[in-house]
Amino acid sequence: MPPRKPTNDTEAICEAAQRPTMRFVSVKSEKTQASAMVFRLREVLIRQRTQLINAFRGHLTEFGVLAPVSPNTQAVAV
């Protein structure tokens, strides 16, 4: 992908602003942005936790230990 040029961006913004059907998005407050950030961060942490649990279960099966699927029972398997 070629690098973006500021002149192209400026032209596109000017053209879009002149269109009569253009809808503008309101600026989000800091509180709204912070809550969205916390939500996305939580999703990332849950996904990483699931990856770790699945990797752990995979390594345990190499030793013949079948661990339960539930994350709450992983401590019991160890």
ChimeraX commands (.cxc) that place a marker at each C-alpha (Angstrom):
marker #1 position 0.00,0.00,0.00 radius 0.5
marker #1 position 1.50,3.35,-0.97 radius 0.5
marker #1 position 2.03,5.96,1.73 radius 0.5
marker #1 position -0.81,8.42,2.30 radius 0.5
marker #1 position -0.37,12.00,1.20 radius 0.5
marker #1 position -1.80,14.87,3.27 radius 0.5
marker #1 position -2.97,16.65,0.13 radius 0.5
marker #1 position -5.11,13.69,-0.88 radius 0.5
marker #1 position -6.62,13.55,2.61 radius 0.5
marker #1 position -7.36,17.27,2.53 radius 0.5
marker #1 position -9.05,17.02,-0.85 radius 0.5
marker #1 position -11.19,14.11,0.31 radius 0.5
marker #1 position -12.25,15.93,3.48 radius 0.5
marker #1 position -13.20,19.08,1.53 radius 0.5
marker #1 position -15.16,17.07,-1.02 radius 0.5
marker #1 position -17.01,15.11,1.67 radius 0.5
marker #1 position -17.87,18.26,3.64 radius 0.5
marker #1 position -19.48,19.83,0.56 radius 0.5
marker #1 position -21.88,16.96,-0.02 radius 0.5
marker #1 position -25.42,17.78,1.11 radius 0.5
marker #1 position -26.14,14.25,2.35 radius 0.5
marker #1 position -23.03,14.06,4.52 radius 0.5
marker #1 position -23.77,13.12,8.13 radius 0.5
marker #1 position -21.33,14.23,10.77 radius 0.5
marker #1 position -20.55,12.23,13.87 radius 0.5
marker #1 position -20.68,14.01,17.20 radius 0.5
marker #1 position -17.56,14.15,19.32 radius 0.5
marker #1 position -17.54,11.52,22.07 radius 0.5
marker #1 position -16.96,12.58,25.65 radius 0.5
marker #1 position -13.95,11.37,27.60 radius 0.5
marker #1 position -16.24,9.24,29.76 radius 0.5
marker #1 position -17.72,7.53,26.69 radius 0.5
marker #1 position -14.29,6.92,25.19 radius 0.5
marker #1 position -12.99,5.56,28.50 radius 0.5
marker #1 position -15.88,3.13,28.89 radius 0.5
marker #1 position -15.40,1.92,25.30 radius 0.5
marker #1 position -11.69,1.44,26.00 radius 0.5
marker #1 position -12.42,-0.59,29.15 radius 0.5
marker #1 position -14.88,-2.74,27.20 radius 0.5
marker #1 position -12.34,-3.45,24.42 radius 0.5
marker #1 position -9.60,-4.14,26.96 radius 0.5
marker #1 position -11.85,-6.60,28.78 radius 0.5
marker #1 position -12.53,-8.43,25.50 radius 0.5
marker #1 position -8.79,-8.69,24.83 radius 0.5
marker #1 position -8.10,-10.03,28.32 radius 0.5
marker #1 position -10.86,-12.63,28.04 radius 0.5
marker #1 position -9.54,-13.75,24.64 radius 0.5
marker #1 position -5.97,-14.01,25.99 radius 0.5
marker #1 position -7.16,-15.94,29.05 radius 0.5
marker #1 position -8.95,-18.40,26.79 radius 0.5
marker #1 position -5.81,-18.82,24.68 radius 0.5
marker #1 position -3.71,-19.50,27.77 radius 0.5
marker #1 position -6.19,-22.04,29.15 radius 0.5
marker #1 position -6.35,-23.86,25.81 radius 0.5
marker #1 position -2.55,-23.90,25.53 radius 0.5
marker #1 position -2.27,-25.21,29.09 radius 0.5
marker #1 position -4.82,-27.95,28.39 radius 0.5
marker #1 position -2.94,-28.87,25.21 radius 0.5
marker #1 position 0.34,-29.22,27.08 radius 0.5
marker #1 position -1.30,-31.30,29.79 radius 0.5
marker #1 position -2.71,-33.71,27.20 radius 0.5
marker #1 position 0.86,-34.34,25.99 radius 0.5
marker #1 position 1.44,-35.87,29.43 radius 0.5
marker #1 position -1.82,-37.79,29.32 radius 0.5
marker #1 position -3.70,-35.49,31.69 radius 0.5
marker #1 position -7.16,-34.55,30.47 radius 0.5
marker #1 position -8.09,-31.19,32.00 radius 0.5
marker #1 position -11.68,-29.98,32.23 radius 0.5
marker #1 position -12.79,-27.26,29.84 radius 0.5
marker #1 position -14.06,-24.83,32.47 radius 0.5
marker #1 position -11.56,-22.11,33.46 radius 0.5
marker #1 position -12.72,-22.41,37.09 radius 0.5
marker #1 position -11.46,-25.99,37.31 radius 0.5
marker #1 position -7.96,-25.36,35.92 radius 0.5
marker #1 position -6.49,-24.97,39.40 radius 0.5
marker #1 position -7.83,-28.43,40.30 radius 0.5
marker #1 position -6.03,-29.96,37.31 radius 0.5
marker #1 position -2.68,-28.64,38.53 radius 0.5
marker link #1:1,2 radius 0.2
marker link #1:2,3 radius 0.2
marker link #1:3,4 radius 0.2
marker link #1:4,5 radius 0.2
marker link #1:5,6 radius 0.2
marker link #1:6,7 radius 0.2
marker link #1:7,8 radius 0.2
marker link #1:8,9 radius 0.2
marker link #1:9,10 radius 0.2
marker link #1:10,11 radius 0.2
marker link #1:11,12 radius 0.2
marker link #1:12,13 radius 0.2
marker link #1:13,14 radius 0.2
marker link #1:14,15 radius 0.2
marker link #1:15,16 radius 0.2
marker link #1:16,17 radius 0.2
marker link #1:17,18 radius 0.2
marker link #1:18,19 radius 0.2
marker link #1:19,20 radius 0.2
marker link #1:20,21 radius 0.2
marker link #1:21,22 radius 0.2
marker link #1:22,23 radius 0.2
marker link #1:23,24 radius 0.2
marker link #1:24,25 radius 0.2
marker link #1:25,26 radius 0.2
marker link #1:26,27 radius 0.2
marker link #1:27,28 radius 0.2
marker link #1:28,29 radius 0.2
marker link #1:29,30 radius 0.2
marker link #1:30,31 radius 0.2
marker link #1:31,32 radius 0.2
marker link #1:32,33 radius 0.2
marker link #1:33,34 radius 0.2
marker link #1:34,35 radius 0.2
marker link #1:35,36 radius 0.2
marker link #1:36,37 radius 0.2
marker link #1:37,38 radius 0.2
marker link #1:38,39 radius 0.2
marker link #1:39,40 radius 0.2
marker link #1:40,41 radius 0.2
marker link #1:41,42 radius 0.2
marker link #1:42,43 radius 0.2
marker link #1:43,44 radius 0.2
marker link #1:44,45 radius 0.2
marker link #1:45,46 radius 0.2
marker link #1:46,47 radius 0.2
marker link #1:47,48 radius 0.2
marker link #1:48,49 radius 0.2
marker link #1:49,50 radius 0.2
marker link #1:50,51 radius 0.2
marker link #1:51,52 radius 0.2
marker link #1:52,53 radius 0.2
marker link #1:53,54 radius 0.2
marker link #1:54,55 radius 0.2
marker link #1:55,56 radius 0.2
marker link #1:56,57 radius 0.2
marker link #1:57,58 radius 0.2
marker link #1:58,59 radius 0.2
marker link #1:59,60 radius 0.2
marker link #1:60,61 radius 0.2
marker link #1:61,62 radius 0.2
marker link #1:62,63 radius 0.2
marker link #1:63,64 radius 0.2
marker link #1:64,65 radius 0.2
marker link #1:65,66 radius 0.2
marker link #1:66,67 radius 0.2
marker link #1:67,68 radius 0.2
marker link #1:68,69 radius 0.2
marker link #1:69,70 radius 0.2
marker link #1:70,71 radius 0.2
marker link #1:71,72 radius 0.2
marker link #1:72,73 radius 0.2
marker link #1:73,74 radius 0.2
marker link #1:74,75 radius 0.2
marker link #1:75,76 radius 0.2
marker link #1:76,77 radius 0.2
marker link #1:77,78 radius 0.2
view
